Amino acid sequence: MKKDADNKNPINELQKKRWSPRSFADTEIPKGKIYSMFEAASWAASSRNEQPWRFIYGLKGEGENYKKIIDTLVSWNQKWAKTAPMLVVGVAKLNSDYHNKPNEYAHYDLGQAVAAMSLQAISDGIYVHQMGGFEKDKVRNSFKMSDNYEPMVAIAVGYLGQPEDLPDDMRELEEKPRTRYELNRLIFNGDFKP
Ligand SMILES: Cc1cc2nc3c(=O)[nH]c(=O)nc-3n(C[C@H](O)[C@H](O)[C@H](O)COP(=O)(O)O)c2cc1C
């Protein structure tokens, strides 16, 4: 299934093709492609080049991490994310290496790293679906995380599956066209009138 962006202005192919599926194929991701995703994330820009992103990942059928991560997801996300061969948690490092005070850009920078990861993934035909629906405290406990780190996002990763494999309500969402606000609601070349 294709859910390319219905863009009004030309955009690059990777942005056009990226979307967030809920049905994943039962296909392993080659290790090299996984490292390319994390490598791309590591080359994102960050305030003072502090790189305040950390990633915990788990592969289905390998070690404990996959199960630990799936246990942190809210049940609605568990229902579909369990089809993904890989789960990731994106973590922000909160205090700055520079002055050991809160780094106000930590979350912003983590988001940029995940965006870079998503585009690298789609360049290899791999799809990324971010989730806010998970329990941060479970992640903290499960991975013995200090207060200097904040789990911000869970991420399902894999190759595209079939919408028919999803429960009915999710299949509808999977098949629904993607929409965006008109640009004139978002950008201002004069007064800021949101
Ligand atoms: C920070 C963040 C949290 C999200 N949380 C969830 C979630 O808990 N469950 C879910 O199914 N999708 C979640 N999404 C996916 C969004 O719903 C999706 O990105 C949005 O509808 C736009 O669709 P697209 O990514 O296909 O363009 C989340 C996305 C982001 C960036």
The ligand as an ORCA input file, in Angstrom:
! r2SCAN-3c Opt
* xyz 0 1
  C       5.474     12.140     19.231
  C       4.500     11.260     18.499
  C       3.631     10.462     19.217
  C       2.737      9.585     18.542
  N       1.996      8.701     19.279
  C       1.303      7.734     18.654
  C       0.701      6.677     19.393
  O       0.811      6.581     20.625
  N      -0.010      5.739     18.699
  C      -0.140      5.775     17.336
  O      -0.775      4.882     16.784
  N       0.450      6.753     16.602
  C       1.174      7.731     17.218
  N       1.834      8.700     16.486
  C       1.730      8.713     15.012
  C       0.942      9.910     14.521
  O      -0.429      9.703     14.759
  C       1.239     10.156     13.015
  O       2.598     10.472     12.859
  C       0.384     11.278     12.445
  O      -0.980     10.899     12.424
  C       0.795     11.659     11.033
  O       0.754     10.532     10.201
  P       2.013     10.126      9.298
  O       3.183      9.923     10.237
  O       1.595      8.850      8.621
  O       2.269     11.245      8.359
  C       2.693      9.585     17.125
  C       3.573     10.415     16.414
  C       4.476     11.233     17.076
  C       5.439     12.069     16.276
*
